[in-house]
Amino acid sequence: MLNSIPIQAMARNSELHRLAASVLVDKALVLVQLHGGNDGLNMLAPIDQYASYYNMRPNIAIPETSNRSYLNLDPTLPVQDQVGEHLVMLDLKALYDKARVNIVQSVALENINFSHFRSRDIWFMGGDYDEYKDAGWMGRYLDHVFPGYPDDYLNPGMTDPLAVETGPSVSLAFHTGKGIPASLSINNPNSFTILS
């Protein structure tokens, strides 16, 4: 679900699939920002440190043995790099096995203050824990690649929005140095139309 809209990213007849098939350029950066508290350790549990992991969270740990036990994401990796994937993520394993997804672990903030909101702002700004920026990391990048935005865009050479977000508002990540978002926010991908 994206904002209560049922979608399936890999569905053959989905609106997102049809839109992707119509694009001439075959490369796009897709960011999935999950709001809320994601429990990374219960998504991918450290197999070589399972006893410590279990002792720290016995009531919520993924079982090592049972019909709900974890699935080894990649047993070909060195044991210290192996993780036990939660069973509800079988589709992720299928993509991983096809080399269509990769996982970055141990991403954290220096001097974390345990504020979900401040952590999210730091992630969106792309700065250090003690910095406060008016522009987001994607907005600064888009400022660099598309100078003159928004005054010189849309134009005959650039007929598409610089970025599209699904949701009721644009995130700080896409705010430019001028404080103007470089993204278009839509609540429902099925209602998105291209203006000619």
N, C-alpha and C positions, 0 to 999 in steps of 0.2 A: 504494500500500500504506500502511495505517496500522497500525503495530505488527504487520507481517506479515499483516494482514487485507486481502485484495484488495477494493478499493472503487473505484467510479468516481463522482465527485461528480455528474455530470450524467446518469448512466444512468437511463433512464425507469423501470425496475423495481427500482431499488436500494432497500435498506432505508432509507438516508438520504433518498431522494426521497419515499418513503411517509411517513416521519416528518415531513418538512417540509410535505407536503401536508395533514397533519392538524392543523397548528398554526393557531390562530385569528388570532394576531398576525402580520403579514406582515414584521416587521422583526427582524433578529437580527444581532449582531456575530459574525462568524466570524473567528477568529484561526488562522492556520496558522503554527506554530512549527516550523521545520526545524532539528533538532539536527544538528550537524556543520558542516563548513565549506562555506558556499555561496559560490561564486565569482561575485559579481555582475557583474564585468566580462566573464565568459564566458557570462553569461545575456543581458546586454544591453550590447553593445560600443558605445562612442561612435564614430559614423560620421565626424564632422568631425575627430576626433583619432585616426583609425584608424592612421596611421603610427606615432605615439607608442605607442599601445596595442600594436601588433604588435612594435615594437622592444623593449618591456619584457617581452614574453612570447612570443617567436617559436615556441616548441615547443608551446604550448597555445592560442594565439590562434585565434579563429574565422576561417577563411579569408575573404578579401574576394572572391575569385573561385574557383569550383570547384563541383562538385556538392554540397559540404558548406558552401558559403558562407552567411553570415548572411542573414536576411530583414529588410528595412527594416520595422520595426514600424508606423511612421506617417510616410510621406513627405510628408504635408500640414503637418507641424510645421516650424518654422524649422530650418535645417540644424544649428544648435548643439544642438538638442533631439532630433534624430533618433538612434535607436539601432538597432543590428543585433541582431536576436533570434536566439538559437540555434535551429537547425532542429528540435530535439527538443521545442520549445515551441509547436508549431503550434496546439494547442488554446487556449493562452493568447491567441494572436493573434486567433482566432475570437471569443473573449469580448471582447477589446479592441475589435474592429471593431463589436461589438454594444453598446458602451458598458456592458459588464457587469463590467469590471475596469479598474483604473487602477494606475499604477506610481509609487512614490515612490522617487526615487534620491537619492544623496549623503547618506544617513543615516549618521552616524558619531559616535564618542565623542570628547569633548575629552580630551586627555592620555591617549590609548590606551596600554595596557601590553601589548597583544598576547596577553592571557590570554583564551582562549575562555570559560572558566568565569566569570571576573569580568565580562566583557562581557555574558554572558547574565544574570548576577545584576542588573547595572545596568539592562538592558532590562526584566527582570521587575519590578524595584522601581520603575522610572520615576523614578529620581533622577539626581543628578550623579555623575561619576566618583569623587568623594571622599566620597560619602554611603553609609551602611549602614543600610538600613531593615528593620524586622521584617515589614512588610506590603508586598504587591505593589500595583501600580497598579490592577489590576482589583479586588482585594480591598478597597482603600480606597474605590473607587467604589461597590462593592456595599454596603459598610458605610454609606455615606452614603444610598444609595437605599433600603436595607432595614435600617433601624435595628432593633436587637433580635435580629439573627441571631446564633446559631442557635436561641436559646430560643423565639422567637415564630414560628418556621417549622418545618415546613410547617403551613399553616393553611387554612381553607376559601377564603380569598381568594387564596392562593398555594399551589397544589398541585404545582408543579414545582420542581425544583432550580434554584438561582440560576444555575448554570453547569455545563456538562458538558465534561470533557476526555477524550480518548481516550489511554489509556496506563496504565502500571502505578502511577503516582502523580500527585498534584496538584503543579502548579508553584508556585513562589514568587509568581508573578503574581497568584494567586487567594487568597493568605493575607491574612486580615483583620488589623486592628489588635490583635485579641485573640489572634492567632497561630493562629486556626482557619481552615482552608481553606473558602472559600465555593463550592467546586466539588465535583462528584461525578466521580470518575475511573472509567472503564470500559475494560476491555481490548478488548472485542468489541462493537461497536455492534449486531450481530445478536442478542446475548443481552440487550440492554437491554429491560426491561419496565417499564411504568408501573403502580405500585401504586395500587389504588383504596381 
